[in-house]
Amino acid sequence: MNTSQSFVRYRWLIFWILAAQYLVVYFHRVSPAVLAPELVIAFKMSGTNLGLLASAYFYPYGIMQVPVGLLSDSWGSRKTITLFALLAAIGTLLFGLSPWFSFAVGSRVLVGLGVSAIFIPTMRLFSVWFKPVEYARISGAFMAIGGLGWFTATIPLAFLTEIFGWRISVIIPGLATIILSILTWFIVADNPAQKRFSSETKEREIPEERHNNLLVNLSVVLKEKYFWPIAIWFIFRGGALFGFFGLWAGPYLIDIYGFSKQIAGNILSMVAFAMIFVSPVMGHLSDKTFMSRKKILVSTSLLNCVCWLIFVLYQEHLTLIVIYINFFLMGITVSSVGTIAIVATRELFPLRIAGTAMGMMNVFPFIGGVLFQPLLGYILDRAGKIHGTYTPSAYRLIIWILFITSVLALISIMFSKETYKKAR
């Protein structure tokens, strides 16, 4: 086997190890939507408290994105991912053993802290191991594995919960994360030269080996005016993805349409299927078909507005097949397309501050999650319950809010900059 073949195989080995880490990240993000009934019983929670428990993951995740970006720029992706993944494993095990509500919240905080250092260091590492013309497609494939993690947190998690209970079902991914941390430490490398593939780096932008100044890097990022349209877009996308699909979509489907937990889980899995099958296609469309980042972002944002409008106008009158289709389209427009926005962010800046830039950008979807998860729960609680379920009018109100924010996201992304040519 020649050096080139060995290099290709090795970089894909790295890809699959880190993709498995990202699968676990998405499992933790959305598992409360399926575990919600069991968690409410276990900790005797209101809707507001359930929202707080779920959003406890997002506070440390969002706060840590900028420090994680700096760590990946200076300390290296391998060390950063390994250390934080171990923290995530500990938090997961503690959550599965939680005896009371406050302990569970603290455990979710530790999980969020741990998994905060997977996505950005990986994206930066891919910038070194893969060519610029491959970056969007590789990022899309990586996002697809995240979609598999989302799917794992729907039908498979519901199945495991029925058999073993929610605690064992949570502990299993904690043990898996420990194994992945060990593999990351011993196999992943920050650049090809560390594995004696120096000859394979000629077509790649290798960052300068020097310490980065956080304040200087942040100043460069925050002064870039085209950074902000994407950031605002991400806030509203994160609010919909984590606030609704990651928590309240399950209760919505059960309360409004009378679906069983199994049917609701099947419908929620459409978002995961969109991530799995469409995310790689998004990269190809952006690189090869439209040769544009902005066209993809604007067109999917427009489609997202239409999807929310369908729920606003026809909430109680939608057929099962229409609901399945709409959730699949929502998965494309709120999740699959996210990797294109991250790629656009990467292309706005030189690689030496790419980790900081992507880390800063990755704060904003989780700001949306932190705001929307408890906010939507508060709105539902204020509207009250009838016979133990939230009312259709209460759900219609939160759907209206999500429709309006989708329009604001569309307006924002229209002011973004086309970065495709710069990437070439």
TADAJO-V115362 format. One record per helix or strand of 3 or more residues. SS is the DSSP state (@ for helix, = for strand). FROM is the first residue (numbers start at 1). LEN is the number of residues. If there is no record, write none. Layout:
((SS:FROM:LEN) (SS:FROM:LEN))
This chain:
((@:3:41) (@:47:28) (@:77:20) (@:101:15) (@:119:11) (@:132:33) (@:166:22) (@:192:4) (@:198:3) (@:214:9) (@:225:33) (@:261:29) (@:294:24) (@:320:17) (@:338:10) (@:351:33) (@:392:22) (@:420:4))
